[in-house]
Amino acid sequence: MKFFIDTANLQQIEEAQALGVLDGVTTNPSLMAKEGITGRDNILKHYVDICNIVEGDVSAEVIATDFEGMIREGEELAELHEQIVVKVPMIKDGVKAIKYFTDKGIRTNCTLVFSVGQALLAAKAGATYVSPFIGRLDDISTDGLNLIAEIRQVYDNYNFATEILAASVRHTMHVIDCAKIGADVMTGPLSSITGLLKHPLTDIGLEKFLEDYKKGNS
Ligand code: E4P
């Protein structure tokens, strides 16, 4: 399973990259705003800065919601860097735009997916990634992980090439459960990756090894 980090914070991206397990980055307009990145030029520059830190795919989201606008923005984003994947919302014009980008060889991430039907449409249009938001479904008492499992089944039935990018991951158990289900990618905060490190028996065991080493070598 690929690990993406879901942030526009350069320090956190650097930290995840330094760990050696990072495969890419996802961003969205809210995450950019959270870092105080505003204005088209600054936003475009920020995407390039992110691409220069990581080796993998970097999702950059269009703001337009009409077909022509999405095409215009998506082509500009794709031109920025070869690692850019154009993030397109799951709306009617978005599906048309994904098909257009697919035909032009521009990679896409279909975002704001909350149902199997939406995921099926994204795959039919040729999306590189589909992003079902599991945390936001959990927030409204709906089983987000079940959606990942259902999409996995449908995609496997037809050998769709679209990768399932489990998004809106909030914590380590989301990551582990997505891995069990067979999501291709997960994107979450840095804590959802570094949290996987933690086990008290590792800490206790290491402390004992070091203590015994000191005893034998003093
Ligand atoms: C996906 O690409 C989105 O950026 C993201 O995962 C949304 O997560 P949230 O529900 O925690 O905002």
Residues whose N, C-alpha, C, O or C-beta is under 5 A from the ligand:
A	BS01	E4P	D6 T26 T27 N28 S131 G135 R136 A167 S168 V169 T187
